[in-house]
């Protein structure tokens, strides 16, 4: 009898959106107005993961500190230069690890700040 591996991940901890900033500009003068606006390119259901000691040492010496680790199914085309929105929090992607079988992705995230009204960026004042 052949043993099959079954995926037991539910990805029911929440929904994340990934995308980038768009600067609001005046229609006539093209001058910047207001705050940066987050524009989502895609979304994925995720599951929170434990951050291991190896994960911390991987980013040692970098200015960014990993605040959150989540997993999703593999999504082609997601780049580390994108930002991630979870609820009204905005995160920067430190690293994305893809499993050998290209079924799962592990996202290492650093909090950048909060989003007002779910789209306008407001930097965090605390160093957490």
C-alpha atoms as one frame of an Amber mdcrd trajectory, in Angstrom:
protein
   0.000   0.000   0.000   1.307   3.457  -0.884   1.295   6.093   1.845   0.126
   9.493   0.711   0.976  12.693   2.509  -2.044  14.819   3.232  -1.836  18.547
   3.735  -3.289  19.341   7.147  -2.976  23.126   6.882  -6.251  25.004   7.038
  -5.073  28.587   6.446  -7.981  29.880   8.500  -6.119  32.451  10.639  -6.970
  35.270   8.262  -6.694  36.890   4.873  -3.632  38.873   3.786  -3.388  41.281
   0.880  -0.121  41.941  -0.949   0.618  44.958  -3.119   2.414  48.295  -3.100
   1.969  52.001  -2.450   0.434  54.479  -4.816   1.051  58.189  -4.256  -2.067
  60.339  -4.444  -1.566  63.186  -6.926  -3.514  66.248  -7.998  -5.169  65.648
 -11.386  -4.053  68.946 -12.947  -0.624  69.652 -11.456   0.387  66.049 -10.691
   1.688  67.356  -7.336   1.634  64.941  -4.400  -1.333  65.299  -2.096  -2.293
  63.410   0.989  -0.716  60.193   2.166   0.489  57.083   0.374  -2.276  54.662
  -0.518  -1.947  50.871  -0.372  -3.136  49.136  -3.553  -3.555  45.352  -3.357
  -2.352  43.169  -6.244  -3.612  39.920  -4.739  -4.748  38.105  -1.619  -4.242
  34.791   0.165  -5.541  32.956   3.206  -2.794  32.402   5.782  -1.863  30.582
   8.957   0.313  32.025  11.739   3.592  30.153  12.304   6.037  30.023  15.209
   9.269  31.956  14.682  12.177  29.624  15.410  15.563  30.687  16.772  17.067
  29.914  13.357  14.654  32.423  11.829  15.902  35.143  14.194  19.579  34.409
  13.512  18.918  34.465   9.764  18.104  38.187   9.997  20.691  39.068  12.651
  22.537  42.290  11.875  19.881  43.585   9.495  17.972  46.735  10.346  14.680
  44.890  10.015  13.402  42.682  12.778  10.987  39.908  11.911   7.717  40.461
  13.793   5.540  37.862  12.165   5.783  34.587  10.263   2.853  33.261   8.251
   2.359  30.505   5.700   0.198  30.378   2.577  -0.172  28.164  -0.433   2.405
  28.861  -3.143   1.598  31.981  -5.189   3.689  32.552  -8.323   4.826  36.110
  -8.960   4.949  37.330  -5.353   8.109  39.372  -4.828   9.872  40.427  -1.638
   9.612  44.081  -2.702   5.828  44.047  -2.117   4.050  45.093   1.084   1.538
  42.991   3.019  -1.699  44.123   4.677  -3.153  42.041   7.504  -6.237  43.672
   9.023  -5.214  47.358   9.331  -1.488  46.640   9.773   1.077  47.064   7.016
   4.155  44.830   6.826   7.328  44.683   4.775   8.442  41.294   3.450  11.893
  40.345   4.804  12.036  36.990   3.087   9.829  34.404   1.438  10.768  30.729
   1.711   9.179  28.295  -0.713   9.035  24.580   0.067  10.825  22.124  -2.236
   7.566  20.829  -3.651   6.426  24.456  -4.332   3.174  23.984  -2.466   3.727
  26.329   0.486   5.315  29.726   1.132   6.603  31.031   4.460   6.498  34.839
   4.753   8.782  36.652   7.242   7.257  40.074   7.914   8.282  43.314   9.677
   5.645  45.815  10.745   5.878  49.188   8.997   2.830  50.888  10.463  -0.935
  51.114  10.360  -3.404  51.882   7.609  -6.058  54.544   8.129  -9.400  53.591
   6.578  -7.722  50.367   5.472  -5.745  52.025   2.662  -3.840  55.186   3.732
  -0.453  54.567   5.336   0.434  55.916   8.790   3.904  55.044  10.129   4.233
  53.361  13.508   5.492  55.623  16.247   6.531  52.754  18.491   9.570  50.523
  18.004   8.074  47.058  18.508
